[in-house]
Amino acid sequence: MYCAKCGHRLLDAAGPECPVCGDAAPDALSPAAPQTAAGGSAPDWAMVPFNVPCGRCGEKLNGLAQPQCPKCDLELVWDDLLPVEDMHCPHCDYLVYGATRERCTECGAVFAWDDVLGAAQSRRNSLFEHFWTRRPVASLLRTWWLAAMKPRRLWAEFSIHDSPKVAPLLVFMLLQWAVFAYGWDTVARVVDPAINAASRWVYERDWLDRQSLTPQPQSFTYSFRPGTDFLKFTACWYVLTFLSFQAFVQTKARYRIRWRQILRVFVHGTAFVSLATAVWCVAEAAVDASLLVNPGWGRFVARLYNPLGQGTAIVGAVVTWAHIWIGYHCYLKTPRGWGTAAMCLILGHLLTQLLWIYI
């Protein structure tokens, strides 16, 4: 028999009272352990001598029988909340679940339960947040790809109970800012000589065939050195937009969301837009390349430059909104993340514009 309140096994109990929660009511007995559809049975809390907090609000969940946080209503998966099979000694990798003291019975090393539980709740993935010191380049490229192109797969690798690590998240955001600010100039250093070399080759070929339509090779330039003002503007956008998410105190209070979790969603949600300037440069070079095929298209191509930049900005904004919404839905488990994401992005952009105009 099991206690219906906390899920503790009562077959070996000395008296009618549950040794964990103290409930002695006759109806507190259940023939089976409490179950949840996706997470197995509730843990034996007598084997847990440490605090197990809710991943979203931090509420202590020890003794809980039902798979739902009583404070923020988060639907729990027992195997994610308390992954007992992954609770290993950080020194010798020996399974320490069931130990009564913070000392490994295998190697004798002292450990902290918070560290063991945190490592167990962190999914075994190769994302930058977890491997930024061991495999920085490979984990960065994989995280950037998933965050920009496959956000649902990215959030499937995160657990709400995995505490966000601020340092790697700030490093990732700084790298995004650098790519956004210097993306055009970096790509232009490759595109500029390539398309001008192609232009000279086309001119020489047409000249040899006596079919040249232009008196000299067409020249293209894409050089753009970001100035101090541009760097400050983009940095202000990142900071003010993130602070805008903190302004929605009602959503944070209702679902007990912590700022570190919002930081994780925001940083990964902006991975796509950080590539916008580099993509814009490549798209403009592709349009210019059409002039090498037919120089007579010049008047039509000239009309594409402004819509091309505007379209890139619009696509970047819409994708960023969608990716942050997916983070709110799949990671934070909030039902109305689309409205919060839209309002915060708009507010962040308006604050950046006002700051730039009046200060």
Buried (B, 14 or more C-beta within 10 A) or exposed (E): BBBBBBBBBBEEBEEEBBBBBEBEEEEBBBEEBBEBEEBEBBBBBEBBEEEBBBBBBBBEBBBBBEBBBEBBEBEBBBBBBBBBEBBBBBEEEBBBBEBEEBBBEBEEBEBEBEEBBBBBBBBEBEBBBBBBEEBEEEBBEBBBEBBBEEBEEBBBBBBBBBBBBEEBBEBBBEBBBBBBBBBBBBBBEEBBEEBBEBBEEBBEEBEEEEEBEBEEBBEBEBEBEBEEEEBEBBBBBBBBBBBBBEBBEEBBEEBBBBBEBBBBBBBBBBBBBBBBBBBBBBBBBEBBBBBBEEBEBEEEBEEBEEEBBEEBBEBBBBBBBBBBBBBBBBBBBBEEBBEBBBBBBBBBBEBBBEBEEEE
